[in-house]
Amino acid sequence: MGKRVRPEKVLFKEDWETCAQAGSGWPRTKLYRSVQEDEIYCLIGATEQRLKVEAERINFRLQLDPQEAIKVGLERDAKIRLAEKTVSEDESARMCIEQNWNHIFVRYDMDIEQNIYKRYNEGPVHPQSLFRTVDRMKLTISILEAEENAGGASLDFASRNNKGDHNPALDCFPLHQHDRRDQLLEDWFPKSPYYNFRMPLVRIRDYFGEKIGLYFAFLQYYTKMLYFPALFGIAFLFLRW
């Protein structure tokens, strides 16, 4: 994640030293100047443990792993009714199937069984991670914007015209994970002579976020719905000839 900051700020170095020392596992940082030497960029990366702490602090929601969640839900201390109905052979529970557990997001808690949360293979750097690429972006920004007493850096990215020595940051933006991006492109545009009408919407959502995922879901639906007026228009065109 890159940060642009005003290099003329006297408190710049002190601010980022405070930022780097805030809380255990605080994001590792690396500073370098732009080519024009009018901006300073700060690369930031957070550890898995630091992301867990922040996720619990802000009640961040993570997706359940259906099989593990059902297994935990059947334990004597939990006794989750939906889990019991899912494995029941009773006729009244025929609608309670494992697919009902898909795409369920719950508040993250470090004190409960961690296996109930879905794992993601985020490449060699983050194997079997609890967090998607988009989750890491959201949590990292949340850490930077949090108050110092909460382990954050008290930076405000909501205002594009930041002024004052208390907020040296100009803007923030995420950097691509090249391996994840290339894998997404391969799934999106496979090497095939036939056009792929089905977009990998779940992969797009997990990489770019829910808003971008919904945008492409709408485009896919809108394109399919245009088939019918297109066929009608082609038939009408031939009739006119």
Solvent accessible surface area in square Angstrom, and as a share of the most:
residue,aa,sasa,rsa
1,M,26,0.12
2,G,1,0.01
3,K,0,0.00
4,R,78,0.28
5,V,0,0.00
6,R,53,0.19
7,P,36,0.23
8,E,122,0.55
9,K,35,0.15
10,V,136,0.78
11,L,71,0.35
12,F,15,0.06
13,K,133,0.56
14,E,102,0.46
15,D,44,0.23
16,W,12,0.04
17,E,82,0.37
18,T,65,0.38
19,C,3,0.02
20,A,43,0.34
21,Q,145,0.64
22,A,16,0.12
23,G,45,0.44
24,S,94,0.61
25,G,37,0.36
26,W,14,0.05
27,P,1,0.01
28,R,160,0.59
29,T,53,0.31
30,K,131,0.56
31,L,77,0.38
32,Y,103,0.39
33,R,134,0.49
34,S,14,0.09
35,V,144,0.83
36,Q,137,0.61
37,E,116,0.52
38,D,83,0.43
39,E,31,0.14
40,I,15,0.08
41,Y,44,0.17
42,C,0,0.00
43,L,52,0.26
44,I,12,0.06
45,G,29,0.28
46,A,10,0.08
47,T,44,0.26
48,E,47,0.21
49,Q,98,0.43
50,R,8,0.03
51,L,1,0.01
52,K,37,0.16
53,V,62,0.35
54,E,0,0.00
55,A,0,0.00
56,E,56,0.25
57,R,108,0.39
58,I,64,0.33
59,N,86,0.44
60,F,30,0.13
61,R,146,0.53
62,L,4,0.02
63,Q,12,0.05
64,L,13,0.07
65,D,37,0.19
66,P,25,0.16
67,Q,124,0.55
68,E,52,0.23
69,A,7,0.05
70,I,14,0.07
71,K,124,0.52
72,V,29,0.17
73,G,0,0.00
74,L,67,0.33
75,E,93,0.42
76,R,213,0.78
77,D,142,0.74
78,A,44,0.34
79,K,119,0.50
80,I,80,0.41
81,R,170,0.62
82,L,66,0.33
83,A,0,0.00
84,E,59,0.27
85,K,56,0.24
86,T,23,0.13
87,V,83,0.48
88,S,45,0.29
89,E,176,0.79
90,D,81,0.42
91,E,118,0.53
92,S,80,0.52
93,A,3,0.02
94,R,156,0.57
95,M,148,0.66
96,C,33,0.20
97,I,86,0.43
98,E,71,0.32
99,Q,118,0.53
100,N,67,0.34
101,W,10,0.03
102,N,65,0.34
103,H,108,0.48
104,I,51,0.26
105,F,63,0.26
106,V,44,0.25
107,R,115,0.42
108,Y,1,0.00
109,D,30,0.15
110,M,61,0.27
111,D,128,0.66
112,I,76,0.38
113,E,86,0.38
114,Q,40,0.18
115,N,75,0.39
116,I,20,0.10
117,Y,1,0.00
118,K,68,0.29
119,R,91,0.33
120,Y,22,0.08
121,N,97,0.50
122,E,2,0.01
123,G,16,0.16
124,P,121,0.76
125,V,112,0.64
126,H,39,0.17
127,P,83,0.52
128,Q,109,0.48
129,S,2,0.01
130,L,1,0.00
131,F,0,0.00
132,R,9,0.03
133,T,12,0.07
134,V,4,0.03
135,D,3,0.02
136,R,24,0.09
137,M,41,0.18
138,K,86,0.36
139,L,0,0.00
140,T,9,0.05
141,I,51,0.26
142,S,22,0.14
143,I,0,0.00
144,L,0,0.00
145,E,74,0.33
146,A,8,0.06
147,E,109,0.49
148,E,101,0.45
149,N,146,0.75
150,A,36,0.28
151,G,13,0.12
152,G,1,0.01
153,A,15,0.11
154,S,41,0.27
155,L,10,0.05
156,D,64,0.33
157,F,14,0.06
158,A,91,0.71
159,S,46,0.30
160,R,161,0.59
161,N,120,0.62
162,N,6,0.03
163,K,158,0.67
164,G,33,0.32
165,D,80,0.41
166,H,143,0.64
167,N,5,0.02
168,P,1,0.01
169,A,0,0.00
170,L,44,0.22
171,D,28,0.15
172,C,23,0.14
173,F,75,0.31
174,P,67,0.42
175,L,97,0.48
176,H,92,0.41
177,Q,47,0.21
178,H,113,0.50
179,D,72,0.37
180,R,34,0.12
181,R,74,0.27
182,D,64,0.33
183,Q,86,0.38
184,L,6,0.03
185,L,80,0.40
186,E,115,0.52
187,D,58,0.30
188,W,33,0.12
189,F,130,0.54
190,P,60,0.38
191,K,210,0.89
192,S,55,0.35
193,P,127,0.80
194,Y,176,0.67
195,Y,153,0.58
196,N,51,0.26
197,F,109,0.46
198,R,170,0.62
199,M,46,0.20
200,P,23,0.15
201,L,49,0.24
202,V,71,0.41
203,R,69,0.25
204,I,0,0.00
205,R,46,0.17
206,D,13,0.07
207,Y,15,0.06
208,F,78,0.32
209,G,5,0.05
210,E,67,0.30
211,K,174,0.74
212,I,72,0.37
213,G,7,0.07
214,L,127,0.63
215,Y,118,0.45
216,F,44,0.18
217,A,32,0.25
218,F,119,0.50
219,L,55,0.27
220,Q,25,0.11
221,Y,132,0.50
222,Y,109,0.42
223,T,65,0.38
224,K,62,0.26
225,M,83,0.37
226,L,81,0.40
227,Y,87,0.33
228,F,136,0.57
229,P,73,0.46
230,A,52,0.40
231,L,115,0.57
232,F,148,0.62
233,G,35,0.34
234,I,90,0.46
235,A,53,0.41
236,F,111,0.46
237,L,87,0.43
238,F,127,0.53
239,L,149,0.74
240,R,183,0.67
241,W,212,0.74
